[in-house]
Amino acid sequence: MLGTIAAARGAIETVLAHDLDRATIESLLLLALRRLDVLAERVRDLAIGWPHEVIEFLDDLSERPRS
């Protein structure tokens, strides 16, 4: 989880510290958002007390079409 935080923080700090073109700024901010989404899922799993793999398995089951 610390790597995820570092990646998001690094992307945001890069945007703030440098004069970048709009496409690069958007790309870095989208990277930060994706990493924060991953972190939020992991924290949710910790709060529930279930391993990430179990949560993914249950999510996959709920998304399968029913016959």
N, C-alpha and C positions, 0 to 999 in steps of 0.2 A: 504494500500500500504506500510505503514511503516513496518508491520509485514513481508511482502514479502521481503523487503530490508534487514531486520534483519536476516531472515532465510538464505538468500544467503550470506550475509556477515559472519554470524556465521560459515557456512560450509567452506567458503574460509579461514577464520582465523584459524579454526581447522586444516585444511590441512597444513597451513604454520607453525603453532605452535607446532605440534606434529610429532613424527616419526611413521607414520602409514604404514600399509601394502598397497600394490598397490590396492587391491580390495576396501578397505575402502576409499582410496583417490578418486578412480574413482566414487564410490557411492556418496560421498559428493560433488564432482564437478558436477556430473549429477544432483543432487538435486539443486545445485545453479543455473545451467543452466535452469532447469524447472521453478524455481521461477522467474528468470529474464525474461523468456518468458511470464509468466503470467503478470508480471509488465509491460512489453512492450505493451501487448494487452490493459491493462487498461489505460496506458498513451495515446495510440492511440485513444481509445474511448473518453478520455477527450479532446483530440485535435480536434476530429470531433465534439464534443459537444453532443454526443448521449450517453444515459445510456448503460452500458455493456449488459444488457438484450436485448435491441433492436438490437445491433450489433450481438449478438449470434443468435437471431431469423433470421435476414437477412442472416447470414452465413449458417444457417441450410436450409433456402429456396434455396439458390444457390447451395447447395450440393445435393438436392433431384433429383432423376432421373425424366426426363420429359417424359410424356406419349404422 
